[in-house]
Amino acid sequence: MADDPRKPEDEAAGGGRTLDRRDVLLGLSTVPALGLFGYAWRKQRSYEQQQREMAEASRPAPAPDLEPIDVALIGAGAQGQVLLDAMLRIPGLRFRAVCDIWTDFNLRRAVNTLKKYKFEATGYEDYRELLDKEKKLDAVVIATPDFWHAPHTVAALQAGKHVYCEKEMSNTLEGARQMVAAARATGKLLQIGHQRRSNPRYLHCREKLIGEAKLLGRIVTVNGQWNRAVAPDLGAPDRYLIPEARLKQYGFRTMHEFRNWRWYKGKGGGPIVDLGSHQIDVYNWFLDAVPSYVIASGGLDYHDPKTHEWYDTAMVVYEYETKQGPARAYYQTQTTNGSQGYFENFMGDQGTLVISESEANYPGRLYRDPNAPAWDEWVQRGYVTAPKVVEKEEKEDASVLDVRESVSPDEHRVPVVLRDPYHQPHLENFFAAIRGKTPLNCPAEVGYESAVTVLKVNEAIEAKQRLSFRPEDFEA
Ligand SMILES: NC(=O)c1ccc[n+]([C@@H]2O[C@H](COP(=O)([O-])OP(=O)(O)OC[C@H]3O[C@@H](n4cnc5c(N)ncnc54)[C@H](O)[C@@H]3O)[C@@H](O)[C@H]2O)c1
């Protein structure tokens, strides 16, 4: 396969790819503030390396009749690199350009990564120049900070490109509305990066287990969380600082704000938006509804208010009116303790589903309520694994079991595992939609519903009140 245009030169020469000095230097894009440099850098590097190895492990050759799609990436930071690694596994893509304002660092790294796969991508600092000069582009993938999503997406759509834009769709509803309007006006595709909507495990749970087999019965309560341990602020080495004038030109007051934009008002939305949006989007999707009310408590309880403007802790209850009846969904995110990570837990009157994007930590478990009809048929059909009976531990000194106590339900597993990088199926869905082979799994309107649901939490925390959603709030 010497002529595979996506093969990195060092691998084509034999052997696997190893980190070279440039990788190490360029990988510094994710370093934290000095002092905690080593810890977070190593952690981030090992994640990026793992993703890259997964990407390199399987790079199928495109079918000979597959018309290439010409692609550009805008925003080549941590997530831009993850998306790039996933895209490099997808046949039939031709990378033409990358845009990033951190030109000496993230831009250079992405262009160099592509060079290793024999793509001569042109680097740009300004997205307008990219859109102006790269006339052959079919699609633009956007992974810039949330407050740039609307300007970047609208400009790319208006330039006639299909767009994959990362979540949160925008940090404002006005921005999100402009994106929906631009997609409609141009007739171009706009996929929002809620990648769980293309994850085969999530699809199996929603369509087969909840939809067809109805294993949960009526879902009445939901809970979920993203708990994250205290992490140092992100920093940058002195020699790669961006000049102040350029930072200001692109809306950042300081290098700290540039690196930690998630925490700043007007740039991101804090952890509830950054982390919560993924899972709250799943609440809407699995319940097949949008909420009617939200109540939330949150605050900046721990982090330094000089460098953190958004709430570091949020505890939220949504009230839904689903087709089956009322449902309540609790969600929490906090950034001071990473215990039990992130998952979603759907509880019906016949069963419970615990699921997470993190297959390693939560491999999709189902519990049949002892009063529910047998699941034998669904085990035989391969929808769920055979049950593992959860025995009560017998201990001599154990307290006496109260006869009124519920019997532990049997534990089943979801037998569908995603072996590709998390974002690959969602990107594949986007490119297949461009080829006219499938509808988008998260089109603009769906991303908008999710943005309305999530952004309201910060409003509810501020208001200290139960806030209502009107049906028309979800229409862009
Ligand atoms: N879907 C997911 O699982 C997931 C995971 C992480 C992040 N994200 C999303 O991806 C986006 C980027 O997050 P990140 O963690 O990569 O942030 P980041 O700060 O690491 O990267 C952002 C990049 O955008 C560049 N940039 C900033 N303003 C720009 C502009 N005007 N023009 C061009 N480039 C610009 C920066 O230089 C940086 O390289 C966010 O919207 C985030 O919510 C999604």
PDBQT file of the ligand as one rigid body, heavy atoms in Angstrom, charges set to zero:
ROOT
HETATM    1  N1  LIG A 501     -17.277  16.206  21.335  1.00  0.00    +0.000 N 
HETATM    2  C1  LIG A 501     -16.400  16.089  22.308  1.00  0.00    +0.000 C 
HETATM    3  O1  LIG A 501     -16.270  15.039  22.932  1.00  0.00    +0.000 OA
HETATM    4  C2  LIG A 501     -15.544  17.268  22.672  1.00  0.00    +0.000 A 
HETATM    5  C3  LIG A 501     -14.452  17.093  23.532  1.00  0.00    +0.000 A 
HETATM    6  C4  LIG A 501     -13.649  18.206  23.810  1.00  0.00    +0.000 A 
HETATM    7  C5  LIG A 501     -13.955  19.438  23.257  1.00  0.00    +0.000 A 
HETATM    8  N2  LIG A 501     -15.037  19.570  22.436  1.00  0.00    +0.000 N 
HETATM    9  C6  LIG A 501     -15.369  20.871  21.831  1.00  0.00    +0.000 C 
HETATM   10  O2  LIG A 501     -14.362  21.196  20.872  1.00  0.00    +0.000 OA
HETATM   11  C7  LIG A 501     -14.162  22.602  20.845  1.00  0.00    +0.000 C 
HETATM   12  C8  LIG A 501     -12.671  22.898  21.073  1.00  0.00    +0.000 C 
HETATM   13  O3  LIG A 501     -12.291  22.437  22.336  1.00  0.00    +0.000 OA
HETATM   14  P1  LIG A 501     -10.760  22.141  22.681  1.00  0.00    +0.000 P 
HETATM   15  O4  LIG A 501     -10.753  21.354  23.918  1.00  0.00    +0.000 OA
HETATM   16  O5  LIG A 501     -10.082  21.580  21.497  1.00  0.00    +0.000 OA
HETATM   17  O6  LIG A 501     -10.213  23.611  22.942  1.00  0.00    +0.000 OA
HETATM   18  P2  LIG A 501      -8.723  24.122  22.717  1.00  0.00    +0.000 P 
HETATM   19  O7  LIG A 501      -8.624  25.427  23.398  1.00  0.00    +0.000 OA
HETATM   20  O8  LIG A 501      -7.759  23.031  23.048  1.00  0.00    +0.000 OA
HETATM   21  O9  LIG A 501      -8.626  24.325  21.144  1.00  0.00    +0.000 OA
HETATM   22  C9  LIG A 501      -9.247  25.392  20.473  1.00  0.00    +0.000 C 
HETATM   23  C10 LIG A 501      -8.384  25.724  19.271  1.00  0.00    +0.000 C 
HETATM   24  O10 LIG A 501      -9.057  26.731  18.515  1.00  0.00    +0.000 OA
HETATM   25  C11 LIG A 501      -8.107  27.719  18.157  1.00  0.00    +0.000 C 
HETATM   26  N3  LIG A 501      -8.824  28.975  17.947  1.00  0.00    +0.000 N 
HETATM   27  C12 LIG A 501      -9.357  29.808  18.870  1.00  0.00    +0.000 A 
HETATM   28  N4  LIG A 501      -9.989  30.832  18.264  1.00  0.00    +0.000 NA
HETATM   29  C13 LIG A 501      -9.850  30.627  16.932  1.00  0.00    +0.000 A 
HETATM   30  C14 LIG A 501     -10.277  31.343  15.786  1.00  0.00    +0.000 A 
HETATM   31  N5  LIG A 501     -11.004  32.465  15.879  1.00  0.00    +0.000 N 
HETATM   32  N6  LIG A 501      -9.929  30.858  14.569  1.00  0.00    +0.000 NA
HETATM   33  C15 LIG A 501      -9.199  29.719  14.438  1.00  0.00    +0.000 A 
HETATM   34  N7  LIG A 501      -8.761  29.008  15.494  1.00  0.00    +0.000 NA
HETATM   35  C16 LIG A 501      -9.093  29.456  16.719  1.00  0.00    +0.000 A 
HETATM   36  C17 LIG A 501      -7.121  27.749  19.310  1.00  0.00    +0.000 C 
HETATM   37  O11 LIG A 501      -5.892  28.301  18.916  1.00  0.00    +0.000 OA
HETATM   38  C18 LIG A 501      -7.018  26.290  19.680  1.00  0.00    +0.000 C 
HETATM   39  O12 LIG A 501      -6.006  25.643  18.946  1.00  0.00    +0.000 OA
HETATM   40  C19 LIG A 501     -15.072  23.183  21.914  1.00  0.00    +0.000 C 
HETATM   41  O13 LIG A 501     -16.261  23.624  21.332  1.00  0.00    +0.000 OA
HETATM   42  C20 LIG A 501     -15.352  22.008  22.831  1.00  0.00    +0.000 C 
HETATM   43  O14 LIG A 501     -16.586  22.100  23.485  1.00  0.00    +0.000 OA
HETATM   44  C21 LIG A 501     -15.822  18.501  22.137  1.00  0.00    +0.000 A 
ENDROOT
TORSDOF 0
